[in-house]
Structures are given as C-alpha cells and as structure tokens.
Amino acid sequence: MSTNLEKFRNKLCIVEGSDNCGKSTVAKMLNQKLNESNIPSIFTFQPGENEYGVHATLIRSLCKDKRWNLHALSNMYAFFMDKVEQVQKVVVPALKEGKTVICDRWNFSTTAYQFFGKQIIENYNMPKEVADWLNYTSELGCKPNVVYYFSEKIQKQIGIRESDSGKSDLFETSGDSFFDRVYKAYEEMANDPKLNFKRVKLLPTPEETLEELLKIEF
C-alpha cells in the first residue's frame, strides 16, 4: 500500500518516548525518506542541537551530565534554555522556509522527565499552571502537528545507538522508580486527546517500525 507522504510537508512532527526505545533511529530514517521524496525535511533534537550555536554542547552537558551536580531546578532551567535556543534558531527558520521538521523530543519530555520523573512539581509545589506556562512559552508559538509516541515500556533493540554518556548520564542512571514515573507521565499525556499523541508500534526492525509509523494518519 502506498503512503501519502505529502501529509508531512511543512509540518512539525515530534517523536517522544523513554530512552533507548528506538525513536531517534526511526525519526532519522523518516527524515531521509522525506528528502528522497522531494519533501524538504530536517531532523533536529533536544537537548544540544549543534546547529543553534557553539554553546549547544555546553548546554547539553548541563542538561545531561552528572558531573555538574546541578540542583534539580537548575537542571530543569538548562533544558528550557536549550529548548528556546533550538526552537528559535532551528525549528522556526526551517518551518518558515517550508521545510518539515522532525524533532526528537519536545516539551513532553520536560513534563515526563523533570516535572514527574524528577518530581519537581511534587517537591517544589509547582502549580500546574506554572508548568504549563513554562512549556507553552518555550515553544515560541510552534505547535506540533503530530506527536509520535514510542510507547513500549520494555526497551527493544531495533538498531539504537549506544548511550552517548553512559554512566555519567544524569537520567539513564536514575533507576527504575524514576523511569516508572516517566512512563506513567507519558501514558497520561498519550491519553489526553488534545495532545494528539499517536502510538507507534515497535516492530523487530527500524524499517518495519517506520512503515508502521507511515500508516498513521494525523
């Protein structure tokens, strides 16, 4: 069955899910397929997209690296700083040029990992309205057209990369209870029809998973 790739033209498409679920691999393959089909597309990611400036590497380190020993709030603000820089300097220009943007993570990751995984809302009595405002303003007016949610809790090996930071990664070493909270937060968002999450079924290979993703209408 042929797939109408035109639905992707000049759209903001987000991929979300827990670490090492295979989303980045499939997102890069989607980007390649669109460009090969004469639909101009870019792949970008949060945190630390190199295209927005030389400071991106430092900001990614502040977001991800345990050695800085940042307070949980400082770490959260680092993520918001990265998000604003990436959206302003990469996402907005690409969309204005008529390109499709495939973004690995969006503010849904902040909700799952910081607000609930790191329990910032609970530990610092953050009102939901404040959390929503932080997420809303960091988007700079860019609303996703679709969110592809790689929802399987059990991680599957479908050609994923090795961790870029291993034992020094602030989140990958956070433990099972942390990832349980992350997963629960994602599931709650996925069940909110206003957020337009589309579940992606993970198949044995990235190629098969991409074909499954392409069948999803939005």
N, C-alpha and C positions, 0 to 999 in steps of 0.2 A: 504494500500500500504506500503510495507516495505521500509525502508530508508537505504541507503548505508552509514553506519557510518564510514567506512574506509576512506572516504574523509577527515575526521577530523584528522587522525593520524599524529602526529608530525607537526601540523600546529599552527600558531599564529592567533587566532581568537579574534577580538576586538568587544566589544559591546559599542555603543555610543548612546547618546540622552540626553535630558534635565533631570533635577532632577525629581525623583518620577514618572518615566514613566514605571517602572516595569522591566527594563533591567537587573538589578542585580539579581532579583529573578529568571528570566528565565535562565540567564547565569549560576547560581549555579546549577540549575536543569539539564542543558546541561552537565556540568562537572560531575555530579553524574551519568547521563545516560551513558556517555562515559566510565567511570571507571567500571561501572557494565557490560559493553560490552567488557571488556578486552582491552580497548584503554586507556593507562595511560594518565591522564589529571590532570592539576591543575587549580584552579581558583585563580586569583590574581586581584589586583585593584590599582588604583591611585586616590588620594594620601594616603600614610600612611600604605602600606602593612607591617604588623608586621614581616613578615619573613625576611626582609632585615636588621633588626637590632633594637637595643633598641632605637635608635634615631628616628625611624619611627613615633612614636607617637607625638614627638615634632614637626617634620616636618609637619605632617598632621595638627597639631594645627596652625602652622604658615600659612599654606595654607588656612585653613577654618574658623578660629576663629576670630571674630571681635575684641576681647579684645586686641589684639596686636596692632591694629590701624596702620598696616603697610602701607607704601606708595604702590601705585598700582604696581610700578616696583619691589619693594622688594617682594611683594606677588607673582608676576609672577616668579621671580627667585627662590622662595621657591618651586614652582611647578616644575620647571626644575630640581632643586636639587633632589626632590623626584623621578622624572621620571628616572634620570640617575641611582640613587641608586637601584630602583626597577628593572630596566631593567638589570643592571649588575649583581645583586645578586639573582634575582628570575627568570626572563624571560630567559636570556641567558643560565644559567645552565640547566633549565628544557628542553629547546629545544635541547641542546647538548646531553641530556640523552634520547632523542627520545620521549619526552612527548609532548602532546598537551597543549598549553597554552591558556586559556580563560581569557582575560584581560578586566576588567571593566574600560574603558576609556584609551585613548592614546593621542597622540599629537593633535588629532582633537578637544578634549575638550579644550586644551590650546588655539587653534585658536578661538573656539567659545566663550569661557568664558572670556579669558584675552584679546586677540587681538581685538575682536569685542565687546563682552559684556561689558568689562571694557574700551573699546575704546582706548587701548594702541597704536595701530597703528595710529589712528587719532590724539590723544592728544600729542603724543611724536614724530610724524613724522617718525615713524619707517618704513624704506623701506621694501617692501615685501621680498626682497632678504635676509634681516636680519632675519625676522620672519621665513622664510623657513629654513635658516641655523640653527637657534636655535632648531627648530623642528627636522630637519634632524640629527644633531649631538646628540641630546638626545636619539635617537633611538638606537644608538650604532650598527648600521648595521642591526637591526631587522626590516624587512618589514612585515606588516600584510598580511596574505593570504586572509583574508576576513574581512570586517567591517560590522557587523550587526547594522543597524541604526533603532532605535525605534523612528519613525518619527512623531508620532501623537502630535500635538501641545497641544491638550486638554488632561490633565493628566487623566489617568484611573486607578482605584483602582483594581489591579489584584494581591493582596497579597503582596504589597510592605511594606517595613519596615517603622517604624516611623523615622523621622529625628533624626540623632544621635546628633544633636547640637541645633535644634530648633531655638529660637530667636537669638542665638549667632552666627548662621551660616552666614558667610560673603556673600554668594551667594544666599541662599534661601530667604534672606530678602532684595534683591537688587531691587525689584519692577518690574512692568510689562514691562516697556520700556527696561530694561536690558534683560529680557527673550525674548522679541521680537527680539532684536539684536542677541541673542544667536541662536534662532530658524532660523533666516534668514541666519546666517553664516553656520549652519548645512545644510540647504537646498541648499546653493550654493556648498558646498562640495559634497553633495549627487548627484548633477547634473554633477559633474566632473567625467567622465568615468575612468580617470587614478587612482582615489582613491578607486575604487572597493567597493563602498557602496552598501549594499543590504538592501532594506527596509523591515522591519518586521511589519506585520500587527498585531496590538494588538487585541486579542480576549477576551471574557469575563473572562477566567481563565488562570493562568500561564501554565497549562498543554496544553491547546489548542494553546496558543501562541507558546510554544515550538514545538509542532507538525508542526505548520505553518513554523517556522524557519527551521526545519529539511528538509523541502521540497525544500528549496532554494539551487540551485546549484551554485558552485563557482569554 
